[in-house]
Amino acid sequence: MEIAELAVPQPVAPGRRAAPARRAARELLLVATLFLLYKLARMAVAGRVSTALANGESIWHLERLFHLPHEAAVQQPLLAHDLVAHLANGYYAYVHFPATVITLIWLYLRHPAHYLWTRRVLACLTAAALALHLLVPLAPPRLTALTGLVDTGRRFGPTVYGPPDTDTLSNQYAAMPSLHVGWALAVAVALVAVTRGRLRWLWLAHPLVTLLVVVATGNHYWLDGVVAALMLGVVHLVLPTPAERPESLSPPGRRTRAR
């Protein structure tokens, strides 16, 4: 007959309790550094305004050739309602990075294997996007007169950009691909992979809303989002999804060790 042992809790040293927090802070710093390096590298490839504007017009004509919806039709409701425009601009300015960080923290705590996979996916996608920015400078629709779109950020606020001629904090002529869409889609795919039930597909609302927002605010063309999704697909082929361990699907308090 098997006799259950009574486990006596042992005090945990302060250093051991702080170790997970330090590791989490280090990982968060790593992701923030990745994002900062991307922003700095975009600045390093700034310039070639005339080429970027010409490429913007080419993308506009290419979309019409593919019979994609007119971006101006998506922007019109924003121009007619100040509050909707303000909310869309706020989503563009404040949701992108925090949503990614919150997801990574949750994955780090609950699904470490998927956290590492998602971090690598974001790193590869960001590096590929930077290479495309270097090869194909592209003016966003709000800076391409042919599109007829307006800069809703400057008109209604809030905006993350200054006047393009004097903006020393960002490269506004690097619209393709849209990392807003790419990161949002990467986050949604990771969350779909680690959650269960039919409702998990609702995570895809985040990249869908992001796509509508970046187009409606005049910051990206449809093709910027399409290219981001295609690049993410290639990255996923290179970095296959890790297998989820069965015990990682149970709440920590219910996990027991067989004796």
C-alpha positions in Angstrom: 0.0 0.0 0.0 1.5 3.4 -1.0 1.8 5.9 1.7 1.6 9.6 0.7 4.4 11.7 2.0 3.7 15.0 3.7 5.7 17.7 2.1 7.1 20.3 4.4 7.4 23.7 2.7 10.9 25.0 2.7 11.7 28.7 2.9 12.7 30.1 -0.4 15.8 32.4 -0.4 15.1 36.0 -1.5 17.6 35.6 -4.3 15.8 32.6 -5.7 12.4 34.4 -5.5 13.9 37.4 -7.4 15.4 35.2 -10.2 12.3 34.8 -12.3 11.6 38.6 -12.0 15.1 39.3 -13.2 14.8 36.9 -16.1 11.5 38.5 -17.1 13.0 42.0 -16.9 15.9 40.9 -19.0 13.6 39.4 -21.7 11.5 42.6 -21.7 14.6 44.7 -22.1 15.6 42.5 -25.0 12.4 43.0 -26.8 12.5 46.8 -26.1 16.1 46.9 -27.4 15.0 45.0 -30.6 12.3 47.6 -31.2 14.7 50.5 -30.5 17.3 49.1 -32.8 14.7 48.8 -35.5 13.7 52.4 -35.1 17.3 53.6 -35.1 18.1 51.5 -38.2 15.1 53.0 -40.0 16.6 56.4 -39.3 19.9 55.3 -40.8 18.2 54.4 -44.1 16.2 57.6 -44.2 16.3 59.8 -47.3 15.5 59.2 -51.0 12.3 61.2 -50.6 11.7 61.5 -54.4 12.1 57.7 -54.8 9.8 57.0 -51.9 7.1 59.3 -53.4 7.4 57.7 -56.8 7.1 54.2 -55.2 4.0 55.4 -53.4 2.4 56.3 -56.6 3.4 53.0 -58.1 1.9 51.1 -55.2 -1.3 53.1 -55.6 -1.6 52.2 -59.3 -0.7 48.6 -58.6 -3.5 48.3 -56.0 -6.0 49.7 -58.6 -4.7 47.1 -61.1 -5.5 44.4 -58.5 -8.9 46.0 -57.8 -8.2 46.4 -54.1 -10.6 48.6 -52.2 -9.9 52.3 -52.3 -8.1 53.5 -49.1 -10.0 56.7 -49.2 -13.3 54.9 -48.8 -12.1 53.5 -45.5 -10.9 56.9 -44.3 -14.1 58.8 -45.1 -15.9 57.7 -41.9 -13.0 59.0 -39.8 -13.1 62.4 -41.5 -16.8 62.8 -40.7 -16.5 61.8 -37.0 -13.9 63.4 -34.9 -14.2 60.9 -32.0 -13.8 57.9 -34.4 -10.7 59.5 -35.9 -9.2 60.2 -32.5 -9.8 56.6 -31.4 -8.2 55.3 -34.6 -5.2 57.5 -34.2 -4.9 56.5 -30.5 -5.0 52.8 -31.5 -2.3 53.4 -34.1 -0.1 55.3 -31.6 -0.6 53.4 -28.3 -1.7 49.8 -28.9 1.0 48.4 -31.2 4.0 48.0 -28.8 2.1 47.6 -25.4 -0.1 44.8 -26.8 3.0 43.0 -28.1 4.8 43.4 -24.7 1.8 42.2 -22.7 1.5 39.1 -24.9 5.2 38.3 -24.6 5.1 38.6 -20.8 2.1 36.3 -20.6 3.7 33.8 -22.9 6.9 34.0 -20.9 5.0 33.1 -17.7 2.6 30.5 -19.1 4.1 29.1 -22.3 7.9 29.5 -22.3 8.4 27.5 -25.5 6.0 29.6 -27.4 7.5 32.8 -25.9 10.9 31.9 -27.3 9.4 31.0 -30.7 7.4 34.3 -30.8 10.4 36.3 -29.8 12.4 34.8 -32.6 9.6 35.3 -35.1 9.4 39.0 -34.2 13.1 39.4 -34.5 13.3 37.7 -37.9 10.3 39.6 -39.2 11.7 42.9 -38.0 15.1 42.2 -39.6 13.4 41.3 -42.9 11.2 44.4 -42.8 14.3 46.6 -42.2 16.0 45.1 -45.3 12.9 45.9 -47.4 12.8 49.4 -46.0 16.4 49.8 -47.3 15.6 48.3 -50.7 12.2 50.0 -51.3 11.7 53.3 -49.7 8.0 54.0 -49.7 5.9 57.1 -48.8 2.7 56.4 -46.9 -0.6 57.4 -48.5 -0.9 60.5 -46.3 2.3 61.8 -47.9 1.4 60.8 -51.5 -0.7 63.5 -53.1 -2.1 61.1 -55.7 -4.0 59.1 -53.1 -6.0 62.1 -51.8 -5.7 60.8 -48.2 -5.1 63.1 -45.3 -3.0 62.7 -42.3 -5.7 62.0 -39.6 -3.1 62.1 -36.9 -2.2 65.8 -37.6 -5.8 66.8 -38.2 -7.5 65.1 -35.2 -4.6 63.9 -33.0 -2.9 62.2 -31.4 0.0 61.8 -33.8 3.4 60.1 -33.4 5.0 62.0 -36.3 6.2 65.5 -36.8 6.4 67.3 -40.2 8.3 64.9 -42.5 10.8 67.6 -43.5 11.9 68.3 -39.9 11.2 64.9 -38.2 14.4 63.7 -36.8 12.9 60.9 -34.7 11.4 58.6 -37.3 11.7 57.7 -41.0 8.3 58.3 -42.4 9.3 57.0 -45.9 9.4 53.3 -44.9 5.8 52.2 -45.2 6.4 48.7 -46.6 5.9 46.4 -44.9 3.6 47.5 -42.1 5.1 46.2 -38.8 2.0 47.3 -37.1 0.2 44.6 -39.0 3.1 42.2 -39.0 3.6 42.3 -35.2 -0.2 42.2 -34.5 -0.6 39.1 -36.7 2.4 37.4 -35.1 0.9 38.1 -31.7 -2.5 36.7 -32.7 -1.0 33.6 -34.3 0.9 32.9 -31.0 -2.2 33.4 -28.9 -4.3 31.1 -31.2 -1.6 28.5 -30.9 -1.6 28.3 -27.1 -5.3 28.8 -26.3 -8.2 26.3 -26.8 -11.7 26.4 -28.1 -13.4 28.1 -31.0 -13.2 31.5 -29.4 -9.4 31.5 -29.7 -9.9 32.7 -33.3 -11.1 36.0 -32.0 -7.4 36.9 -31.4 -7.3 37.5 -35.1 -9.5 40.6 -34.6 -6.4 42.4 -33.4 -4.5 42.3 -36.7 -7.7 42.9 -38.6 -8.5 46.0 -36.6 -4.9 47.1 -36.9 -5.0 46.7 -40.7 -8.2 48.9 -40.9 -6.6 51.5 -38.6 -3.3 51.8 -40.5 -5.2 52.2 -43.8 -7.9 54.5 -42.5 -5.3 56.9 -40.8 -3.4 57.1 -44.1 -0.2 55.5 -42.7 -0.2 52.4 -44.9 -1.5 50.9 -48.2 -3.3 47.6 -48.2 -0.3 46.1 -49.8 1.9 47.1 -46.9 -0.2 44.8 -44.7 -0.3 42.0 -47.3 3.5 42.0 -47.7 3.9 41.9 -43.9 1.6 38.9 -43.7 3.5 37.1 -46.5 6.8 37.8 -44.8 5.5 36.5 -41.6 4.3 33.3 -43.4 7.9 32.8 -44.7 9.3 33.3 -41.2 6.8 30.7 -39.8 8.0 28.2 -42.4 11.6 28.7 -41.2 10.7 28.6 -37.5 8.0 25.9 -37.1 5.6 26.2 -34.1 6.9 24.4 -31.0 5.0 21.5 -29.6 3.0 22.4 -26.5 3.6 20.3 -23.5 0.3 18.9 -22.0 1.2 20.2 -18.5 1.6 23.8 -19.7 -2.2 23.8 -20.5 -3.2 23.3 -16.8 -3.2 26.1 -14.2 0.0 26.1 -12.1 -1.9 25.3 -8.9 -3.3 22.1 -10.4 0.0 20.6 -11.6 1.1 17.7 -9.4 4.1 15.4 -9.6 3.4 11.7 -9.6 5.3 9.8 -7.0 
